[in-house]
Amino acid sequence: MRHIIYFSNSAVTSGKALSDGNLMKAGRMDIAIHSFIQGVFLSHGFREDVNFHFIFYGMPDPPKHIEIRVTPELEISKKDVGNLIKRILYKYKAGEKTEVLPGCFIEKKSFLHVIEELLDKDVECFILEKGGESLREAKIQKECAFIIGDHEGFPRKELKRLKKSLTPISIGPKMYFASQVVAVVNNELDNRGI
Ligand SMILES: C[S@@+](CC[C@H](N)C(=O)[O-])C[C@H]1O[C@@H](n2cnc3c(N)ncnc32)[C@H](O)[C@@H]1O
């Protein structure tokens, strides 16, 4: 299983905060949506082998961990990802991990806790950073996770902690959009048959 983890320090954490439809004002939810589209959509189908995680730290109720694995039971359209995220946020229930729609879960869980849980399940986690080791040279196992930041990257404190245990990986010498990074990672893994 391939995991893609999108972290945002500003993406909003309630359905109401997303309800006026202005995605840019909702903590750059537009970037989260573009990254998700590159993460799970294909030209004529979906990536059913990708678990996409959003970790949102914006107002009013951070942190929120949303996990989406597209299955044939989930009705989903590339044009409506904002509404999907809004519906999931609206259905959050304190103290539990709720399956809001088939394969779509929400819970309150910190960034570091999500990563620790994956590491405990022997998922190899990589943090995406311009200055990291080349993605093309990296050894990558089948159970893997790629952590990508939003327009502001990662908070300094979390980054320092993550870099102690995870390998930073770079896709190239430029600073790319988060969604471009997701597309390149997916393509590399596809070519390797991972
Ligand atoms: C638009 S960039 C963030 C820019 C932000 N100002 C910063 O300094 O981190 C969004 C995310 O894409 C990833 N990224 C961008 N360029 C990359 C590269 N060359 N290699 C690996 N990851 C990259 C990083 O995870 C980054 O947090």
The ligand as an SDF file (V2000), in Angstrom:
LIG
                    3D

 27 29  0  0  0  0  0  0  0  0999 V2000
    5.3380   24.6450   -2.4500 C   0  0  0  0  0  0  0  0  0  0  0  0
    6.3470   23.5710   -1.5040 S   0  0  0  0  0  0  0  0  0  0  0  0
    6.5530   24.4440    0.0210 C   0  0  0  0  0  0  0  0  0  0  0  0
    7.2770   25.7130   -0.0590 C   0  0  0  0  0  0  0  0  0  0  0  0
    7.6180   26.2540    1.3170 C   0  0  0  0  0  0  0  0  0  0  0  0
    7.8010   27.6820    1.1960 N   0  0  0  0  0  0  0  0  0  0  0  0
    8.8680   25.6180    1.8980 C   0  0  0  0  0  0  0  0  0  0  0  0
    9.9020   26.2970    1.9690 O   0  0  0  0  0  0  0  0  0  0  0  0
    8.8180   24.4530    2.2880 O   0  0  0  0  0  0  0  0  0  0  0  0
    5.2280   22.3180   -1.0010 C   0  0  0  0  0  0  0  0  0  0  0  0
    5.8490   21.0400   -0.5750 C   0  0  0  0  0  0  0  0  0  0  0  0
    6.2860   20.3290   -1.7140 O   0  0  0  0  0  0  0  0  0  0  0  0
    7.3920   19.5170   -1.3810 C   0  0  0  0  0  0  0  0  0  0  0  0
    8.4670   19.8830   -2.3230 N   0  0  0  0  0  0  0  0  0  0  0  0
    8.5900   20.9880   -3.0680 C   0  0  0  0  0  0  0  0  0  0  0  0
    9.6730   20.9120   -3.8560 N   0  0  0  0  0  0  0  0  0  0  0  0
   10.2510   19.7190   -3.6120 C   0  0  0  0  0  0  0  0  0  0  0  0
   11.4070   19.0350   -4.1170 C   0  0  0  0  0  0  0  0  0  0  0  0
   12.2070   19.5780   -5.0130 N   0  0  0  0  0  0  0  0  0  0  0  0
   11.6590   17.7880   -3.6360 N   0  0  0  0  0  0  0  0  0  0  0  0
   10.8660   17.2100   -2.7250 C   0  0  0  0  0  0  0  0  0  0  0  0
    9.7630   17.8070   -2.2120 N   0  0  0  0  0  0  0  0  0  0  0  0
    9.4650   19.0440   -2.6370 C   0  0  0  0  0  0  0  0  0  0  0  0
    7.7310   19.7580    0.0710 C   0  0  0  0  0  0  0  0  0  0  0  0
    7.1720   18.7250    0.8490 O   0  0  0  0  0  0  0  0  0  0  0  0
    7.0600   21.0920    0.3310 C   0  0  0  0  0  0  0  0  0  0  0  0
    6.6940   21.2210    1.6900 O   0  0  0  0  0  0  0  0  0  0  0  0
  1  2  1  0
  2  3  1  0
  2 10  1  0
  3  4  1  0
  4  5  1  0
  5  6  1  0
  5  7  1  0
  7  8  2  0
  7  9  1  0
 10 11  1  0
 11 12  1  0
 11 26  1  0
 12 13  1  0
 13 14  1  0
 13 24  1  0
 14 15  1  0
 14 23  1  0
 15 16  2  0
 16 17  1  0
 17 18  1  0
 17 23  2  0
 18 19  1  0
 18 20  2  0
 20 21  1  0
 21 22  2  0
 22 23  1  0
 24 25  1  0
 24 26  1  0
 26 27  1  0
M  CHG  2   2   1   9  -1
M  END
$$$$
